Amino acid sequence: MITESFGIALAGGICGLAVGQVGVVLLRQIQFPTEVASLPLLQLNRRALVFSMSVAVASAFLFGLGPAVQTTRVNLVSALKTTDAESTRRLRLTGRNLLVAVQVALSLVLVSVSVWAFQVFGKAFAEGPGFRTSRMAKVTIDPSQARYGEADSMRFFERTAEHARRLAGVKAATVTSAMPLFSFESTLIVPEGWQLPEGQMSVRSYSNSVDEGYFETMEIPILSGRGLLASDTSRSARVAVVNETLARRYWPNGDVIGRRFQVDGEPGVETGQPWVEIVGIAKASAYGYFAEPPQDMVYFPFRQVPRGNMALLAQSTADSASLAAPLRDMVRSLDAGVPVYDAQTIEMFYAARVTTIGTVMTRLVGGMGIMGVTLTIVGLYGLVSYSVSRRTREIGIRVAIGATSGRVLRMILGQGLMPAGVGLVVGLVLSGATTRALSTLIPINQEYNPRTFFVVVPLLALVAVVASFVPARRAALVDPKVALRDE
């Protein structure tokens, strides 16, 4: 019996390796959208493989040992009279019912998480990131590596943006210190008139240093006020554009234009950091990752808040693939010593950062859901088949004394559907807790819709009925003459 358990464990381990290899192939499709760094080569880990196979062998030994020991303590006299004592049968069925209920509960959790993930990615893809993702190209420029000072770097960024706008096929161009969905910065601010909690000196927000062409190039609408201007320099009053999320959060009942905040609040309040005036409100978009909930954002003029390296973005009037190389060559023509890298189209960038990752993740969680349903089918089919095989004589006697096929079918189905029902109830509780935990651990712009359970639960219930029906139907059609000679 232990040998049989080891055989089953070996078969399961081989299937697990196949599933693992499929996961590796899927994850290898994810690319890092930069030339500076790349993802490590993903492959099956030998230590993880040895550990997993050891767990499989150990589980086979532990779960096979109990029945094996029981067979060594069989009473020969009673065993020759009947092959399955009533107490032993009930004990075995109780254990199997418990395992099947656990399988159904876990399957419901897996399917619920899969549906939740599909909802998240589907909504994110449908809504888009909130900025232009087509017919654009980018390069990253780092004058600080060529020993440029802060003022020289700022002037170099101005020159690159001006020259980019003059290139053939360029409709608009801009420079930005943070590439949406890839690199991001944050700033501590103290909003004017906002009562901070006791002990807290500031709040944190996403931030970005951009030039006057950013909102036009990225096609991010200015909902109120104005965008940034070339005249917003270090010699003029400090200004910023905030997104609608930040505006609603800190000034929900009034005009936000003209409101102020301090930067780097903790030292700023003490040292008299100058106030920054809000001159415009921009529509919110995705900043860190594409399925995130609405986040606060502050856009600074890069002449007032300079950065060491920035990305040059250009919108093309035609094919963006023909624009990346000219942008890189243009920067090198201004100064060949300035590092320029990550020359690519925004279509390529968006595919690597969003589309591919979303597709891989949906396939992975979809595979989890399929495995959960398969687990339910195998568990219930095995339980009902075992029950039928152990009750063949009983079924034959019932049929011989007048039980109809329908009555036998209902009896066997009920035996299979009882643990399935218990598992569904437990699974509902676990699924609700799991999805709430995932929403907390992974902030997303999507809450789990409880109405989804009205689809998931009937689906698994139907699977349970189908898995139980096949062996139950076989039992209902049993020949009493053959059944009475069984065992």
N, C-alpha and C positions, 0 to 999 in steps of 0.2 A: 504493500500500500504506500509505503514511503517512496518506493521507486516510481510508482504512478504519479505521486505528487511532484517529484523532481522532474518528471517528463512534462507535466503541465507547466511547471515553473519555467523550464527551459523554453518551451514554445511561447509562453508569454513574454519572456525576456527577449527573444528574437523579434517578436512583434513590436515590443517597446523600442528596440534598436531601430527598427524601420521607421517608427513614428518620430523618434529623435532625429534621424537623418533627414526626414522630410522637413522638420523644424529648422535644422541647420541650413538646408537649401533655401528655405523661405527667408531666413534672417540674413543670408548672404546677399540678398537683393538690396538691402539697405545700404545706401551710400552716404558718405560724409561730404557735404557740398562745399569743400574747400581743398585747395592744393597744399595747405600748410600741414594738415593732419588728416589721418584716415582711420577708419575702424580696423581693429585687429582681425586677422583671419579667423573666422568662426569655424570650429570643428568639434567633433565629439572628444571630450576629455577622457583620457585613459583612467585617471583616478576616479572620476565620476562613474565611468563604465564599470570598473571593478566594484565600486561601492554598490551600484545599482544591482549588479548581478549577485553580489553577496546578500543583499536584502531579499532578492527573489528566492535564492536558495534557502536562506534562513526561514523565510515565511513558508516555503514549501515543507521544510522539515517540521516547523512548529505546528502548522495546521494539519499536516499528515500524520503527526505523531499520535495525536489523540485518538483518531479512528483506528490507527494501527495497534495501539495498546489495547483498545476495546476488543479487537478480534482475538487477542491472546487470552482473554478472560471469558470466552464464550462457554456457557453450560452446554455440553454436548447433547445431553438428553433433550433439553428444551429446544436446542437448535435443530435436532433431527425431526422434532414434531412440527416446528414452524420456522420459517426462515426470517421472520421479522416480528418479534414480540411487540405487543401493543405499546408498552412503555418505551421501548427503544425507538420505535417508529415515531412516537410523539416527540421524543427528545430531539431526534434528527430533524423532524419537520420544524420544530420550534427554532432550532439553530439556523436552519436554512431560511425560514421566514424572516428572522431578524436580519440576516445578511442581505436578503433581497430588499427589505424595507430600507436599509442603509443605502443600498445601490440606487434605489429609486430617488431617495432624498438627495443624494449627491448629484445624481443626474439632473434633477430639477434645478439645483444650484448652478451647475455648469451651463445648462441651456438658458437659464435666466441671465447669467453673466454674458453669455454670447449675444443674446438679444439686446441687452443693455449696451454692449460695445457697438453693435450694428447701428443702434439708434444714435449713439454719440458720433460715430464717424459719418453716418449718412447725413445727419443734420449739419455737421461741420463742412462736408463737401458741398452740400446744397447751398449753404449761406456764403461760402467763400471766405477768404481772409480779410476782406474789407479794403484791399488795395489792388492795383493793377498787377497781373501776373502773366501778361502776354505782350509780345513785341517789345521786349525790353532786354537790355544787357547790362552787365556790371563788371567792374574791376575794383580791386582793393588797393589803396595807395598808402604807403607808410613813409613819409619824408623824415620822420624822426630817426629811422635807421640810416639815413644819409647825413646825420648830424645837423639836421635843420632845427633851429630854435622854434619856439612857439609862434612868434610873429611871422617868421619865414614860412613855416608850415601853413599857416592860415592863408598867406598870399599865394602859396603854391596851389592850394585847394581852389582858391578863387580862379586862378589861371586855367586849371584843368577843366573846371565847370564851364568857363567862357569858351575855351577852345572846343569842348565837346559839343556845345550848342551850335557851333559853326560847321561841324562835320556834316558831310552829305548824308541824307537819310535820317538825321536826328531831329525829332520834333521837340523834345524837351530834355533837360539834363539837370542833375542835382547831385549834391554830396551829402552824405549822412554818416554819422558815427556808429549807428546801430542798424544792422540789416534785419528787418522784421523776420521773425520765426527762426533766427539763427543766433545772432549776437544781440545782447540787450544790456542796458545800463540802468542803474537805479539811483535815485537822489532822495535825500531826506529833506522834507519841506515842512514849514509851519504855516498852514492856511490862516489868513487873517479872519478873526472873529470865530474861529473854530475852537471849542473847548476840548482840549486834550485830556485823556484820562490821567488821574493822579499818578505822578512818577514818570509819565511819558513826555518827552520833550519835542518829538516830531513824528511825522508819518512818512512812510516810504512809498515812492511811486516810480514806475518806469520813467526813463528820461531818454532824450535823443537830441543831439546837436545837429541841426540841418541848416541849409541855406534857403534863400527865398524861393527857389524853384521846386522845393520838395513836394508840397501838396499838389501842385499842378502835375508834376511828373508821375507821382504815385497815384494820382486821381483819388485823393482823399478829400472829401468835401469839407469846406469851412462852413459850419452851420450858423455861426454868428461872429460878428466882428471882422477882423482881417487876418490874413496870414502874416508871415514874417517878410521883412523887406531888406533890401541891400543896405538901407540906411540904419538898420539896427546893429550898430557897431559898439565897440568897447567904450566909445566916447559919448554914446547916447544913453538915455534911460534904459534900465534893464527891463526887458519884456519877455513874454513867453506865450505860447499857444497851448492850451490844455484840451484834453479830449472831453467828450460829453459825460463820460463816467465819473471823472474827477469833479467836474463842475456840479453834477447832481449830488455827489456825495457830500461835498463841503459847503455848497451854497444852493440848497434845494429851493429856497423861497426868495428868489430875487435875481436881478440881472448880474451875471458873472463878469461881464466885460468891465474892466476897471478895478476889479478886486485884486488883492495882492497876496503874496506869500513870501516867506523867507526861505532861502536855500540852506541846506546843511544846518537844520534848526538847532541842534544842540550847541555848537559853538556860535552860531549866528546870532542868537538872541542875546548872548552875553557880550559879544564884540560889536554889536550894531551892524550886522550884515545888512546890506541894502535890500530894500523891498523889490520884488519882481512883479511887474504889473501884467495882468492877463489881458491880452489884446484880441484874442480870438478863441473860438471853440471849434475843434475839429471832430469829425465823426469818429467813433471808436472803431478799432480794427484789432486784428490778432497781433500780438507782440512776441510772446515767448513761445507758444505752440498753438497749433491751429484750432484745437478744441477747447481752449481755455475759457473760463467765464470772463465777463467784462473786467478789464483792469484799468487802473489810473495811468495816465501818460502825460508828461510835460515835454513839449518841444521847445528847445532853446535855440536862439540864433547862434550859429557856430562861431561867429565873430565875437560874441560875448562869452561863450563857454567853449573854448577851443579844445580839440582832441588831437592826439598824436597820429592816429591813422583813421582814414575814412574810406567809405565805399563811394565810387562814382557810378551813378545810375543814369542811363540814357534811354529814352523812349524812341523807338524806331518808327518810321513811317511805312516800313515794309517788313522784310524778314529780319528778325533780330539776330539770327545766326551769323549774318554778315557784318554785324556791328561790334561784336566782342573784340575781335582782333584789331580793328582800327582804333578802338578806345585804348587798348594797351599800347599800340604803337604811338598814338598821340601823346600819352603820358611819357613814354620813353624819349620822344623827341624834345620834350620840354626839359627833361633831365634824366639821362640814362642811368644815373647813379641812384635814383629813387626806386626802391623795390615796388613792383606792381605785380599782383598775382590774382588768382581766382577770376580770370577772365572767362565769363560764361553767360549764357542767356538766362533770363529769369525763369523761362519755361523749364530749363534743366535744373535750376536751383530749386524751384517749387516742386518739381517731380521728386528730387532726391530728399527734400526736407519734409514734404507733406504727402504727396500722392503715393509714393512707394511705401512709406512707413504705414500709412493708413491701410493700403491694400494688404500688406503683410500682416498687420495686426488683425484685420477682419478675417483673413484666412486662418490665422492661428486660433482665434477665439471661435471661429466657425468649426474648426477641427475639434476643439474642446467640446462644443455642443454635440457634434456627431458622435464623439466617443461616449458622451454621457447617454445619448439615446441608445447606442449600441450596448452599453453596459446594462441598461434596463432590459433590453430585448434578451440578451444572453442570460441574465439572472432569472428573469421570470420564466423563460422557456425551459431553462434547466430545472427550476423548482417544480414546475408543473409536470414536466416529463418524468422527473424522479418520482413524484407522487403517483403518477399513473402506473409507472413500472412496479411500484411497491404495492399497489392496490388492485392489480389486475384480477386476482381471484375474487376480491370483494366486489369489484365492478361486474364480473361475470355472474356472481350470485344475485346481485341486485337486478341485473337484466333477466336472469332466469326466472325470478319470482315476479316479474312484471314491471320493472322500472323502464320507463321510456328513454329513448336516446336524448330527448330534450332535457329530462330531469338529470341524467348523468352529466350532460354537458354543463348545465347550470351548477351542479355540485362541484365539478372540477374547476370551472371558471371562478367560482366564488373562492375556492382555496387559493387560486393564484392572485385574484384581485384584492384579497384582504390585506396582504403585506404591501401591495402597491398603494392602496389607499392610505395606509399608515405612513408610508414613505412620502406620499404627496403632501400630507398634512405637515409632517416634520420639515419637508423640503421647502414649503411655503414660508415657514418661520425663518429657516436658515437663509433662504434667498433674499428675503427682505433685509435681514441683518447684513448680509454680504454686500448687496448693492449699496446700502447706505454707507457701509465702511469704505467701499471703493470710491464713492462720491466724495468722502471726506479726505481720503488719502491722496486721491488724484483729482484735484480741482478741475472741473469741466463745466462747459456751458450746456449742461443737459441733466435733468433729474430723471430718475427711473420712473417710468409711467406705470402705476399699479395696474392699469387696464391690460398691460402686457400679460399679466398672469391669467387673464381670461382666454388667452391664446395658448400660452405655454402649458398650463395645467391640462386643458382638454387634449392637447397634442400628446403629452406623456400618458394620459389616461387611455387614449386610443392606441398608443404603442403597447401599453400593458394588456389591453384587450386582445390585440392581434397576437402578441407573443404568447398569451395563455390559450388562445383559441385553438391553435394548431394541435398541441398535444391533447387538449380537452376534446376536440372533435375526434381524434383518433380513439380516445377512450370511449366516446359515445357509440362508436361503430364496432366495438369489440364483439367477437363471436363468443357466446357463453360456453360452447363446447371447448373452444381453445383456451378460454380464460380459466375454466375449472381444472384443466390439466396443467396450468401454469405453476411453476415452482416445484 
